[in-house]
Amino acid sequence: MVSKKPYLYIFFILILLILGHFFTGCNTIDLQQKATFAGSQTCLECHETEYHLWQGSDHDNAMDTAIASTVLGDFNNAEFTREGFTSRFYTENGKYFVHTQGPEGKPGDFQIAYTFGVRPLQQYLIPFEDGRYQCLQITWDTEKKQWYHLADSVYKGQEILPDDWLYWTNNAQNWNGMCAECHSTNLQKNYNPETHVYNTTWSEIDVSCEACHGPGSWHNSWAAIDSLSRPEIVYYGLVVQTSNITSRQLVDQCAYCHARRTSFGDFVHPHDEVFDIMSPQLPIEPFYYPDGQILEEDYVYASFTQSKMHQNNVRCTNCHDAHSLKLKFDGNKLCYQCHKQEDYANYDHHFHKGFNEDGESLILDNGKKIVAVGEGSECITCHMPGQYFMGVDYRRDHSMRIPRPDLSDKLGTPNACNQCHTDQTSKWAASYTEKWYGKSTLFHFGETMYLANRGDTNSIQMLVNLIQSELTSPLVKAAATSYLEIFPNDRTNKLNRDLLNDKEALVRREAIRTFIPYDLQDIVQSLTPLLNDSTRMVRMEAAARLAGIPHENFDTIQRKQLEAGIEEYIAAMEYLADFASSRHNLGNLYGNMGLTEKAVNQYREAIRIDVDFFPAKVNLAMLYNRMGKNAEAELLLKDVILGYPEMGDIYYSLGLLLAEMQKYSEAIQYLKNAAELLPGNARVFYNLGQLQDFVGDTITAETSLIAACNIDLSTVDFQIALIDFYLKHKQFNKAKPLAIRYKKSFPEDQSIDQVIDYINSQYINK
């Protein structure tokens, strides 16, 4: 009998050899070391198809060195004249230059270092001292092949002077802070808040493979192992999982760059939670129309995430190729992936002629606008209308909505019908949609937002309904939550408290912002748990609200959580310290914490960055007032009014400050201005009336106090003030009915009985 042991031995040796190769392979992938960026060229060997799709894409062309093959603009001594000054574009020794107005409006010659973007416009970056790169506002239209100035289309009617934040050599056009993080890969801004110096770096100049997939060193090490011996490791060694993920996860991966947002730091991979790295702008006025349509640049995220498409798990890559970014299909075929062609590709649905049918194009605006026959039959024409940004860049609204011309006049919103039929009214368009589809009875959240933004109390129940509906998208629910603080009452306050525990981080963020506590202990108990939230965005918001509360109100664990939250908040704001708003936020934080000197410095820095950033001036004025520096506070508030004469709140604050400074005549005038600008603010009239009475202007004081009561009958102070006014001036016949009305409204206040008895006694004595 032959023994089987030699075979078993050989088999065992083979297994050891294979396992040895396996473990050797694993050792070449050192997961203990941080993954590093390897460059897109390392992807080409294995991912040739994807690489070539990416080449030439908008991501590939997001930024580049200014050389002959990348510069699209006319630098052949081309001239561009605007407001009496002629700029000239030229080359010298193979380098690109522009002669134009620079810092302080002084003419100079500036070298172009980089191209920025590729279609339908290309901008140019110019280096300055302190590591800054600035975007030249004279821009190349790649379709019309001509120079144009962004200010003429983006800031129409505004005079942009050299000291303006918007001027091209100032912060609004600063590449390092405004643009860089989404146009290059592995960008490190490296801004020093103390010296104001940038040391910005990147691993690749454009948006390459690793911008989305993360640093590739682990994956490359794994791929270098023989295919039969490769170990099984998570995501093949890729830092970011991009396959087998939910639609929300995919959209969130795109969100950091494709959202109008506040970032908390450099874009570091991986990030399992998008709200650990950024906080998005809600779709509310003044950045959006009341119904969520795009108004300012929004970069798609807040539009798409309010859509039914997003709620039904449609993702970016259903329409766009992930690598070339091109649409997967032309025309309506894109939509027919999900929507039945037989239901929607017919006249009974869109009521417009097709491309191959006879008809005449719409010629509007004296021939400047031509709408070709067939365009009305395209899905995107009606459901994704758009507008021009940066002058020539037409971007479609990704909220993918049903056209509602019936709401346009009511809400001041655009509609798809009148985007083509510019010679007609919205009522004309509404009559046709009613004729074709019947009168719309669909409620739109825009009706709620419009009323809420204008302080209309009729929106209270509408806000509650919107928040409590399961059909409301998280972003819209958060937007509705943001308005609750305008209407504080028992019901909205209770709802707001419930929303602190909402499953959506954006809703929790807004609930923190709008939270109205009963007392210090209440805010500590309610918001402290959110210092341990799963997202950095919410933790920071809670920390900012709690920062000013004395530490003795927290236990040891809570104090540590608060300190950690404050550190996260400060780190995020210091990353953004080249923006006035972040300096202002730090000023608020330090002011609440009693760190007065730090607060003053941050407010001053905000004003240095943007001389027109009025919130910093207002809050610095308030801080000066608390410090007893009323003269400095007065100058700041008057400066704000000079720049923003329509802001009633500033007149009000200045009026109160001047009254405190015993400048009574001037104070009364500013309070009168505030009353004209804020006719619905009862407290303005209350303070005005009190001051008018103090200086002996009895007649106007009575008028002001009556106005305060008429505006708001529910506030005790206003009713008592008017009653006291009549008692003081012995007008008992006017005081008595008010006192009786007050007793009915506030029966728990027993002191009013003494007032009524006193009034009655005055009648008896007479």
Buried (B, 14 or more C-beta within 10 A) or exposed (E): EEEEEEEEEEEEEEEEEEEEBBEEBBEEBEEEEEBEBBBBEBBBEEBEEBBEBBBEBBBBBBBBEBEEEBBBBBBEEBEBEBEEEEBBBBBEEEEBBBBBBBBEEEEEEBEBBBBBBBEBBBBBBBBBEEBBBBBBBBBBBBEEEBBBBBBEBBBEEEEBEBEBBBBBBBBBBBBBBBBBBBBBBBBBBBBBBEEBEBEBEBBBBBBBBBBBBBBBBBBBBBBEBEEEEBBEBEBEBBBBBBEEBEBBBBBBBBBBBBBBBBBBBEBBBBBEEBBBBBBBBBBBBEBBBBBBBBBEBBBBBBBBBBBEBBBEEBBBBBBBBBBBBEEEEEBBEBBBEEEEEEEBBEEEBBBBBBEEEEEEEBEBEEEEEEBEBBBBBBBBBBBBBBBEBBBBBEBBBBBBBBBBBBBBEEBEBBBBBBBBBEEBEBEEBBBBBEEEEEEBEEEBBBBBBBBBBEEBEEBBEBBBBBBEEEEBBBBBBBBBBBBBBBBEEEEBBEBBBEBBEBEBBBBBBBBBBBBBBEEEEEBBEBBBEBBBBEBBBBBBBBBBBBBEBEEEBBEEEBBEBBBBBBEBBBEBBBBBBBBBBBBBBBBBBBBBBEBEEBBBBBBBBBBEBBBBBBBBBBBBBBBBBEEEBBEBBBBBBBBBBEEBEEBBBBBBBBBBBBBEBEBBEBBBBBBBBBBEBBEEBBBBBBBBBBBBBEBEBBEBBBBBBBBBBEBBEEBEEBBBBBBBBBBEBEEBEBBBEBBEBBBEEBEEBEEBEEBBEEBEEBEEEE
